[in-house]
């Protein structure tokens, strides 16, 4: 069975199970980097916010032998659990004073998100864009967020610059940076301690949540500290939207080597919607700022 027929059958089975009081909606959602996914939402007319269950992963389970009925029951259970968490009075969202303390920012590719950015307030930063989101309280829905669109900005009588100032304060305070050596991470994951002289001088920079951690570049103090420790500039390799890698810019290898490394990791290790950039950056120790390496 093809994917489209799979979705149609799931919709029919859900409508039969849920009855006429509910509408089963098929949504085509554009994720980061213009990656499109198909989702299903089970809604009532009065619902202002509702969970979306994405079909691609479920379709893969179906192809591996899972029964349609089992998947339908899982969708219903997921809908019920998430709906209870999202049972919110969204009128508060109109009041900027009530939402401003939970507005954060993240970094995404500028080129790969041009369609999304047409309707989202943003600021350009090198080949990236700073975009904004509202994070729901953890006790309401863990990890759930609302992307801030142009209509929200106008409703709040804000602009991209004021959102940036607000999100900057919140993100630095609420999502503190985390710097760890690759040697430490390998030891943590494998339980095998690497000798100091075997360790590659490579560091991972992210935030404590390890989610949208590449944005730490905008407020990091540890980058400057690491550059002083090595006594040289640092190369910054975009690993994903969640983290970046830091390497001493000791000129042992050409920049083309690191560009190829970034391209290979993006192609083989990173989900398409989590790719940040194919570019390369440098922290200039003398200027205390991050530059994009163009050549």
Protein Blocks (a to p, Z undefined) as FASTA:
>chain_A
ZZklmmmmmmmmmmmmnommbccdddddddehhiacdddddddfklmbdcdddfklmmmm
mmnopafklmmmmmmmmmmmmmmmmmccfklmmpmklmmmmcccddddfklmmmmmmmgc
cddehjbccdddddddfkloghiacdddfklmmmnopafklmmmmmmmmmmmmmccdddd
fklmmmmmnopacdfklpccddddddfkopaklmmmmmpcklmmmmmmnopacddddfbl
mbccddddehlacfklmmmmmmmmmmmmpcfklpfbfcdcdddfklopacddfZZ
